[in-house]
Amino acid sequence: MNTKKITKSSRGRPVGDHDEKRNELLCTAINLLVTDGYAGLSMRNLASKAQVTTGAITYYFSNKSELMKGVSDELFNRFSLLLAKNTEIDIKQAVEEWINWTYSDGGEIWKAFLQVQFYAAEDKTFIDYAQKRYDIFISQLKHFIESGQKSKQIRNDIPAEILAEQLSAMGDGMMIMQSIYPERLSIEKIAQFKKGILSLISPQLAV
C-alpha cells in the first residue's frame, strides 16, 4: 500500500493536494490496523508512521472516530469499485476476481475489516455509521445478484437479498479464520472456496 511521506507546511494546513494526502493517510492507517489492531491505531501512532505532526493528522481527521469512518469508507469503496467493475455479468469471473483480490497481500483487506468491526463494538458514535455503509454494500451486492438472476447465472429460488446476506456472512467467517488461523487458508482451500460459492449460487440447485 502507498505510504509516501506527507509534506506539510510550517504553519496552517498541510501543503499539496487535499484528497491525495488524505488517501495516503488512510492507506497508512489501514496498514496500522493490520499490524497493530484498532487499539494501536492512534492519532499519534499514525502521525509517527506517516512522518507528520499530529496537527497535520487532525487537519484531515478531527479524532479517532472520524479517522475510522474514513478507513471504513475506503475499505467499503474498494469493494464497491470491484462490484462496479463487473457490470457485464459473468458470475464465474466475478467470484474469481473477488476472492483473488480479497486474499491478495496476505488477506490484509479482511484483517483491516475485522478490526473495523471490533472498533464498532466499542464506539457507539461509529457503529451507526458503519451499519449504514454495510447497508449500502449489501444493496450493491443484492443488485449484482439480481442481475445474475435475470441472466440465469444465479439461482432465483432464493431472494437476492438473502443470497447477498449469506455471501456476506460467509465472507465474515473467512475473515475471522484468516485472522486467527491463516494456515487453514491454503491455495487449495481458497480454490475449493471459490468452487463452493459457485455451486451454492448455481441455478442448477434451484428447486
C-alpha positions in Angstrom: 0.0 0.0 0.0 1.1 3.6 -0.6 2.8 5.1 2.5 4.7 8.0 1.0 5.8 10.8 3.3 3.3 13.6 3.5 4.8 17.1 3.1 3.5 19.7 5.5 3.8 23.5 5.7 5.4 25.1 8.7 2.1 26.6 9.7 -1.6 26.2 8.9 -2.9 23.5 6.5 -0.6 20.8 5.0 0.6 21.6 1.5 -0.3 19.6 -1.5 -3.5 18.0 -2.9 -6.0 17.5 -0.1 -7.6 14.3 -1.4 -4.3 12.7 -2.3 -2.8 13.4 1.1 -5.9 12.2 2.8 -5.8 9.0 0.8 -2.2 8.5 1.7 -3.1 8.8 5.4 -5.9 6.3 5.0 -3.6 3.8 3.4 -1.1 4.2 6.2 -3.9 3.8 8.8 -5.1 0.6 7.1 -1.5 -0.7 7.4 -1.5 0.1 11.1 -4.9 -1.6 11.6 -3.5 -4.8 10.1 -0.2 -4.8 12.1 -1.3 -3.2 15.4 -5.1 -3.6 15.5 -7.6 -0.8 16.2 -6.1 -0.3 19.7 -2.8 0.6 18.2 -4.2 3.0 15.7 -3.9 6.3 17.5 -3.5 9.8 16.0 0.0 9.9 17.4 1.0 6.5 16.0 -0.5 7.4 12.6 1.5 10.7 12.7 4.7 8.8 13.5 4.2 6.3 10.8 3.3 8.9 8.2 6.2 11.2 9.4 4.0 14.2 10.1 2.8 16.0 13.2 -0.4 15.1 15.0 -1.7 18.6 13.9 -1.4 17.5 10.3 -3.5 14.4 11.1 -6.2 16.4 12.8 -6.5 18.7 9.8 -7.9 15.7 7.9 -9.5 13.7 10.8 -10.6 15.6 14.0 -10.5 12.4 16.2 -10.1 8.7 16.0 -13.8 8.1 15.3 -13.6 10.3 12.3 -10.4 8.5 11.2 -12.1 5.2 11.5 -15.0 6.5 9.4 -12.5 7.4 6.7 -11.0 4.0 6.9 -14.4 2.3 6.8 -15.3 4.4 3.7 -12.0 3.5 2.0 -12.5 -0.3 2.6 -16.1 -0.3 1.5 -15.3 1.8 -1.5 -12.7 -0.8 -2.6 -15.4 -3.5 -2.6 -17.9 -1.2 -4.4 -15.4 -0.5 -7.1 -14.9 -4.2 -7.6 -18.6 -4.7 -7.9 -18.9 -1.8 -10.3 -16.1 -3.3 -12.4 -18.2 -6.3 -13.2 -21.1 -4.5 -14.9 -21.0 -7.1 -17.7 -22.3 -10.0 -15.6 -20.0 -13.0 -15.7 -20.5 -14.7 -12.3 -17.6 -17.1 -12.5 -15.2 -14.4 -13.4 -16.6 -12.0 -10.8 -16.2 -14.6 -8.0 -12.7 -15.4 -9.2 -11.7 -11.7 -9.1 -13.3 -11.0 -5.7 -11.6 -14.0 -4.0 -8.2 -13.3 -5.6 -8.4 -9.6 -4.7 -9.6 -10.3 -1.2 -6.8 -12.7 -0.4 -4.0 -10.8 -2.1 -1.4 -9.2 0.2 -1.9 -12.0 2.7 -5.6 -11.1 3.3 -4.8 -7.6 4.6 -8.2 -6.3 3.5 -10.0 -8.9 5.6 -7.8 -8.2 8.6 -8.5 -4.4 8.3 -12.2 -5.1 8.0 -12.2 -7.3 11.1 -10.5 -4.5 13.1 -13.2 -2.1 12.0 -15.8 -4.5 13.3 -14.0 -4.8 16.6 -13.8 -1.0 16.9 -17.5 -0.6 16.1 -18.4 -2.7 19.1 -16.7 -0.1 21.4 -17.6 3.2 19.7 -21.3 3.8 19.7 -20.9 7.0 17.7 -19.2 5.0 15.0 -21.4 1.9 14.9 -24.4 3.7 13.3 -22.1 5.0 10.6 -20.6 1.5 9.9 -24.1 0.0 9.7 -25.1 2.5 7.1 -22.0 1.7 5.0 -22.7 -2.0 5.3 -26.3 -1.5 4.2 -25.0 0.3 1.1 -22.7 -2.6 0.4 -25.4 -5.2 0.8 -27.7 -3.2 -1.5 -25.0 -3.1 -4.2 -24.3 -6.9 -3.8 -28.1 -7.5 -4.0 -28.3 -5.5 -7.2 -25.4 -7.6 -8.7 -27.1 -10.8 -7.7 -30.4 -9.7 -9.2 -28.7 -9.0 -12.5 -27.2 -12.5 -12.3 -30.6 -14.0 -11.7 -32.1 -12.2 -14.7 -29.3 -13.6 -16.9 -29.9 -17.1 -15.4 -26.4 -17.4 -13.9 -27.6 -17.3 -10.3 -30.4 -19.4 -8.8 -33.7 -17.4 -8.4 -35.5 -19.6 -5.9 -33.8 -17.6 -3.1 -34.3 -13.8 -2.9 -31.3 -11.8 -4.0 -31.3 -10.0 -0.6 -30.9 -13.3 1.3 -28.2 -14.5 -1.1 -26.4 -11.2 -0.5 -26.6 -11.6 3.2 -25.5 -15.2 3.0 -22.4 -14.4 0.9 -21.5 -11.6 3.2 -21.8 -13.8 6.2 -19.6 -16.4 4.5 -17.0 -13.7 3.9 -17.2 -12.6 7.6 -16.5 -16.2 8.6 -13.5 -16.4 6.3 -12.3 -13.1 7.6 -12.2 -14.4 11.2 -10.4 -17.6 10.1 -7.9 -15.5 8.2 -7.1 -13.6 11.4 -6.9 -16.5 13.9 -5.9 -19.5 11.7 -4.4 -18.3 8.4 -2.6 -21.6 7.8 -6.0 -23.2 7.1 -6.5 -20.9 4.0 -4.1 -22.6 1.7 -4.2 -22.0 -2.1 -6.0 -25.3 -2.5 -8.6 -24.3 0.2 -9.2 -21.0 -1.4 -9.8 -22.7 -4.8 -12.3 -25.0 -3.1 -13.9 -22.0 -1.5 -14.4 -20.4 -5.0 -15.9 -23.6 -6.3 -18.2 -23.9 -3.4 -19.6 -20.4 -3.8 -20.3 -21.0 -7.5 -22.0 -24.3 -6.6 -24.2 -22.8 -3.9 -25.5 -20.0 -6.1 -25.8 -22.1 -9.3 -29.2 -22.1 -10.9 -28.9 -25.8 -11.2 -29.6 -26.0 -7.4 -32.8 -24.1 -7.7 -35.8 -26.1 -6.5 
